């Protein structure tokens, strides 16, 4: 996707043998930052049959997440999957811009529709290439058609609340990535992705596990992990970094999504690193789920 002021998007991760794959994104010109970058008329992708996850007990609770949000350098919203459909969460970000994390459902939609060039899928996920993401978007018809198709992927798989923006409603160089994607909605979608048997989802997962080493920050610094990240400058002047992650451990997995936002890139990056370290130290205490 095109740059917005100095906007780039993120993805990074490492894959485990028995579960999915992870990702994080990064756009052109982001070499100095901890990994980031950007992003038809189509039928609704078919819902895949996915086993309902089961869950095990955990010691991490909402109070601990709240404590984390109070310790980090910037405002933070974080969600961890809990038992069944429950979520453990803390914090709130008022402008949860999707940035490059929307590349995940875009790639799944294009693969499901049969319009994707596999090299574009790989580049959009593994190096978060903006041009590749735009080609996938355009293969769905661009504009309202693409937005409706990507939104149908979200609504069919856990997120019935998000409205995907068509590029006609925003500046030409910053289309679908300006979609507002709440962390809890993203967590529900990511939970589906963790166990999805759909070939399109499995392909995207596999590339999410082949992220460039330069982008292994935050949750992507946990190995194994399946992560996609995004970042950018908000119209308010705030800077945002976010990640969606599947973290395999103890023969199961945990889903974590977060959004960090602050006045400076440096302070937000500190928060991202702190979140990665905090989650890594408590991986065995996170909600453990099985496909």
C-alpha positions in Angstrom: 0.0 0.0 0.0 1.1 3.6 -0.5 2.7 5.6 2.2 0.8 8.0 4.4 3.2 10.6 5.7 5.8 8.1 6.8 3.4 5.2 7.0 4.5 1.6 6.8 2.9 -1.7 8.0 4.1 -4.8 9.8 4.3 -8.6 10.1 6.6 -11.2 11.6 6.8 -14.6 13.1 8.0 -18.2 13.3 6.0 -21.3 12.7 5.4 -24.4 14.8 5.2 -27.9 13.5 1.7 -28.7 14.6 -0.2 -25.4 14.3 -0.6 -22.6 11.8 1.9 -19.9 11.0 2.5 -16.3 12.0 3.3 -12.9 10.6 4.3 -9.3 11.0 4.5 -6.5 8.3 6.8 -3.9 7.2 6.7 -1.4 4.3 9.3 0.2 2.1 11.6 2.6 3.9 10.9 1.2 7.4 14.3 -0.3 7.9 15.0 1.9 11.0 11.8 0.8 12.7 10.9 -2.5 14.4 9.1 -3.9 11.4 6.1 -2.4 9.5 3.9 -1.7 6.0 0.3 -1.5 4.1 -2.4 -3.5 2.6 -13.7 -6.4 -5.6 -16.6 -7.6 -7.0 -16.5 -11.0 -5.5 -18.7 -13.7 -4.2 -18.7 -14.3 -0.4 -15.9 -16.8 0.5 -17.2 -20.1 1.6 -17.2 -20.6 5.4 -14.9 -23.4 6.3 -15.8 -26.1 8.8 -13.5 -25.5 11.8 -13.5 -27.6 15.0 -14.7 -25.6 18.0 -11.7 -24.9 20.3 -11.6 -26.2 23.8 -9.8 -24.3 26.6 -7.9 -25.0 29.7 -7.4 -23.1 32.9 -5.0 -20.1 33.1 -3.6 -17.9 35.8 -3.5 -14.7 33.6 -6.6 -12.6 34.3 -8.0 -9.2 33.5 -6.4 -7.6 36.5 -3.0 -8.7 35.4 -3.6 -7.3 31.9 -4.8 -4.0 33.5 -1.6 -3.9 35.5 0.4 -4.3 32.3 -1.5 -1.4 30.6 -0.5 0.8 33.6 3.2 -0.2 33.4 3.9 0.4 29.7 5.1 3.6 28.1 1.9 4.5 26.1 -1.8 3.7 26.1 -2.4 0.1 25.3 -5.4 -2.1 24.5 -4.7 -5.9 24.8 -7.0 -8.9 24.4 -6.2 -12.6 25.2 -8.6 -15.4 24.3 -10.3 -16.9 27.3 -12.4 -20.0 27.9 -14.9 -20.7 25.1 -15.9 -17.5 23.5 -14.8 -15.3 26.4 -12.0 -12.8 26.2 -9.6 -11.3 28.8 -9.0 -7.7 28.0 -7.7 -4.4 29.3 -7.3 -0.8 28.0 -9.0 0.9 25.1 -7.8 2.7 22.0 -10.3 5.0 20.5 -8.8 4.9 16.9 -8.0 1.3 16.2 -6.8 1.7 12.7 -6.1 -1.7 11.0 -3.0 -0.7 9.0 -1.3 -3.7 7.6 -3.1 -6.3 9.7 -5.9 -6.1 7.2 -3.6 -7.8 4.7 -4.5 -11.1 6.4 -8.2 -11.2 5.5 -7.4 -9.5 2.1 -5.0 -12.4 1.2 -7.5 -15.0 2.4 -10.3 -13.4 0.4 -8.2 -13.3 -2.8 -7.1 -16.9 -2.4 -10.7 -18.0 -1.7 -11.9 -16.2 -4.7 -9.2 -17.7 -6.9 -7.9 -14.2 -8.0 -4.7 -14.2 -6.0 -1.2 -14.4 -7.4 0.6 -16.6 -4.9 3.7 -14.5 -5.1 1.6 -11.5 -4.1 0.2 -13.4 -1.1 3.7 -14.3 0.0 5.1 -10.8 -0.4 2.1 -9.1 1.3 2.5 -11.4 4.3 6.2 -12.2 4.6 7.6 -8.7 3.9 4.3 -6.8 4.1 4.7 -5.4 0.6 2.2 -2.7 0.0 2.1 -3.1 -3.8 1.5 -6.8 -3.5 -1.4 -6.1 -1.1 -2.9 -3.6 -3.5 -2.8 -6.1 -6.3 -4.6 -8.6 -4.2 -7.2 -5.9 -3.3 -7.6 -4.9 -6.9 -8.0 -8.6 -7.9 -11.2 -8.5 -5.8 -12.6 -5.6 -7.9 -11.1 -2.8 -5.7 -13.4 -0.2 -4.1 -16.8 -1.3 -2.7 -16.5 -4.8 -4.3 -13.3 -5.6 -2.6 -14.4 -4.1 0.7 -17.6 -6.2 0.7 -15.6 -9.4 -0.1 -13.0 -8.8 2.6 -15.8 -7.8 5.1 -17.6 -11.1 4.3 -14.4 -13.0 5.3 -14.5 -11.2 8.7 -18.2 -11.6 9.3 -18.2 -15.3 8.4 -15.4 -16.0 10.9 -16.0 -14.3 14.2 -16.1 -10.5 13.4 -19.5 -9.3 12.5 -18.8 -5.7 13.6 -16.0 -4.4 11.5 -16.8 -2.3 8.4 -14.0 -2.5 5.8 -13.4 0.8 4.0 -13.3 0.9 0.2 -10.5 3.0 -1.2 -13.0 5.4 -2.7 -13.7 6.7 0.8 -10.1 7.6 1.7 -7.0 9.1 0.1 -5.7 7.1 -2.9 -2.5 6.2 -1.1 -4.1 4.9 2.1 -7.2 2.8 1.3 -8.4 -0.2 3.1 -5.7 0.0 5.9 -7.6 2.9 7.4 -10.4 0.5 8.4 -11.1 0.7 12.1 -10.6 -2.8 13.5 -11.1 -3.2 17.3 -8.7 -5.5 19.1 -11.5 -7.7 20.5 -13.0 -8.2 17.0 -9.6 -9.0 15.6 -9.0 -11.5 18.4 -12.2 -13.4 17.4 -11.1 -13.5 13.8 -7.6 -14.6 14.8 -9.1 -17.4 16.9 -10.9 -18.7 13.9 -7.7 -18.4 11.9 -5.8 -20.5 14.5 -7.8 -23.6 13.8 -9.1 -23.0 10.3 -9.0 -25.9 7.9 -9.8 -23.7 4.9 -6.9 -24.0 2.4 -6.8 -20.2 1.9 -6.4 -19.6 5.6 -3.9 -22.3 5.9 -1.8 -20.8 3.1 -1.8 -17.4 4.8 -0.9 -18.9 8.1 2.0 -20.7 6.6 3.4 -17.4 5.2 2.8 -15.8 8.5 5.4 -18.2 9.8 7.9 -17.1 7.2 8.3 -13.4 8.2 11.5 -11.6 7.5 13.9 -11.7 10.5 14.1 -7.9 10.6 10.5 -7.9 11.7 10.6 -10.1 14.7 9.7 -7.6 17.4 7.0 -7.7 20.0 4.9 -10.9 19.9 6.8 -11.9 16.8 9.9 -12.2 19.0 8.3 -15.2 20.7 9.2 -18.5 19.0 7.2 -20.2 17.8 4.6 -17.6 16.9 2.3 -16.6 14.1 2.0 -12.8 13.9 0.8 -10.0 11.7 1.4 -6.4 12.6 0.7 -3.0 11.3 1.6 0.6 12.0 1.1 4.1 11.0 0.5 7.8 11.8 -3.0 8.7 12.8 -4.7 11.9 11.6 -4.6 13.0 15.2 -0.8 12.9 15.2 -0.7 9.8 17.3 1.4 6.8 16.2 0.0 3.3 16.3 1.5 -0.2 16.3 -0.6 -3.3 16.5 -0.2 -7.1 16.3 -2.5 -10.1 16.0 -0.9 -13.4 17.1 -1.4 -17.1 17.5 1.1 -18.4 20.0 1.6 -22.2 20.0 2.6 -23.8 23.3 1.9 -26.9 25.4 0.3 -28.7 22.6 -2.3 -25.9 22.1 -2.3 -22.2 21.3 -3.2 -18.8 22.7 -4.5 -15.8 20.7 -3.2 -12.3 21.7 -4.1 -9.0 19.9 -3.0 -5.6 21.0 -2.9 -2.0 19.9 -0.3 0.5 21.2 -0.7 4.2 20.5 1.3 7.3 21.6 2.8 10.6 20.8 6.1 9.2 19.4 7.4 6.3 17.5 10.1 5.6 20.1 7.6 5.4 23.0 5.2 3.2 21.2 8.1 0.9 20.2 9.0 0.6 23.8 5.5 -0.5 24.7 5.5 -3.1 21.9 8.7 -4.6 23.2 7.4 -4.6 26.8 4.3 -6.4 25.7 6.3 -9.0 23.9 8.5 -9.6 27.0 5.5 -9.7 29.3 3.6 -12.2 27.2 6.7 -14.4 26.6 7.3 -14.7 30.3 3.7 -15.8 30.9 3.2 -18.0 27.8 2.5 -21.1 29.9 -0.1 -19.1 31.9 -2.1 -17.9 29.0 -5.5 -19.4 28.0 -4.6 -22.7 26.3 -6.9 -23.8 23.5 -6.9 -26.8 21.2 -8.3 -27.2 17.7 
